[in-house]
């Protein structure tokens, strides 16, 4: 059994060698978005996988920040438009948490944009 365990770790070590090439965008540059694209990054923020601070946008260009703002706004509209049953308290609370996370991230992003200008 120990032999399989060590083999698994050695495979994982070789698999992570080319992680950076998998995250390259169309231009050949490394993506700045955590989930690979702006939409998936916005979705992951809403789910709580990423915590956003002003430093989160430090390595992003102005165009990337604008793209992320657009996708976050779009996902926020989708969340607000989705209806949930009023008697399902757990679902309503989860929806409200997602909305709050995205709204807070939008506030931080807008402030970071304002500071850059």
C-alpha angles and dihedrals in degrees: 000000000000090000093061091048093054090046091054091053093048091052091050091051092054093043093058093052093088100035093119093057090054091057097051116120130219092282092055093247122124112264115247093203117100097222097041098259135042093250095051090045090053090048091049090050090053091049091051099247092123128042112209126220131160089265089061089076097043097104096040125100122232091258093052091050091050091049091050091048090052093050093045090051091048093050091046090055090049091051093048091047095051113096125219130189111267093224093056099087096174092054093046091050092048090050091049091049091053091049092048093049092051094044091051092047089050090053091051091046093050090049091050089051091050092050092050093055 
